[in-house]
Amino acid sequence: MEIKDIHGLFLKCNSVSIDTRKIENNSMFFAIKGERFDANTFAEEALKKGASYVIIDNQDYFIDERTILVEDTLEALQKLSKFHREYLKLPIIALTGSNGKTTTKELINVVLSKKYITKATVGNLNNHIGVPLTLLSFDSKTEIGIVEMGANHQKEIEFLCKIAQPDFGYITNFGKAHLEGFGGVEGVIKGKSEMYQFLSENNKFVFVNLDDAIQTEKTENNLRITFSQIDKNASVFINSSTANPFVEIDYHGVKVKSNLIGLYNANNINAAITIGKYFKVSDEEIKEAIESYVPENNRSQMLVKNSNEIILDAYNANPSSMEVAIKNFLQLDKENKVAILGDMFELGEESLSEHKNTIALLEKEADVKTYFIGSHFYANKTESEFVNFFETFEAFSDFIKGEKLKNKMILIKGSRGMALERTLELL
């Protein structure tokens, strides 16, 4: 069956699913193979749970006209999403970056939704499966689509752009994330800049932070909409920003008080302001949208538990985000500070040196009691009186229960695999 014919059937369905545990009535199920399973075996189950059609790539699991055989189900999903994107012809904003892309995506969404019917990537569905699912969630009522793109190797952003065909793009920053897959920082810059290349070749626009020298250089040949806190010739000039602990933005007399912690979030807000102004959202609506946004899912959340103030930033971590989070924490006008930091993953040959660099940021800070957790930090342990090392979370858990932390300002940050949000149960 041709993709256009599958698309005709898709338009009759309410949703798309790749997980039989989340099947909705009148959905289209794609039987995508995993590392440990063949989803073709779930075809019959999907139909029984309410799917109207099941896309399979193994003839052995054909049931009736409701099962549609293709050469490769993943490829069919990707082709269908591209066809659907071209069918809708709505403007799409794509964004990527080493840090802050999900927060920025959510800020852009709340700002634009003040004036338009928007849909954006849910959670972190930002890879070769997530981006197609995001595109297929858009419908005829959607006025602007916002697509987050993640990558851990080169050519991935290029591939996702070819599927999503964005009209606008934004890269939050270039940092030390997924160094193992990208082959170092230069590889990160090259890989993320594939978005710039796609937009340039297709005469589409990029939103650019002119205060970032790499962004400025890499977009010299692009059609640009710019923002800056330094260059008054930028499309949007941001007068100033402060944080203690929440970021406040002032642009042309409009004062925005956010619920986001750390100046590293200032440019995430600045990007949302710039995109909102480009799409003619009023200053009052931009201000209202940003001030009403409260982060969740362990991303720079400000919590209070048993007399302790807690910055929970445990969704993910890399050397760049860890450094800015620590520096922001050190600048906070608070007493009794405690940092609980977990290993950073996917750093390849740079892992030893980058964990050592992070330790160096805190090992001489007498005003902060630091607990480093994980085998990577443990391999670099020092004898400083201000830092403690635990090879496993279990070892840290056993220790911290006896500390009975009270009236502390606590930063919790680590890679997703460390699941440091478990620390909340110990406080």
Secondary structure by P-SEA (a helix, b strand, c coil): ccaaaaaaaaaacccccccccccccbbbbbbccccccccccaaaaaaaacccbbbbccccccccccccccccaaaaaaaaaaaaaaaaccbbbbbbcccaaaaaaaaaaaaaaacccccccccccccaaaaaaaaaaccccccbbbbbbbbcccaaaaaaaaaacccbbbbcccccccccccccaaaaaaaaaaaaaaaaaabbbbbbccccaaaaaaaccccccccccccccccccccccccccbbbbbccccccccccccccaaaaaaaaaaaaaaacccaaaaaaaaaacccccccbbbbbcccbbbbcccccccaaaaaaaaaaaaaccccbbbbbbbbbcccccaaaaaaaaaaaacccccccbbbbbcaaaaaaccccccbbbbccaaaaaaccccccccccbbbbbbccccccccccccc
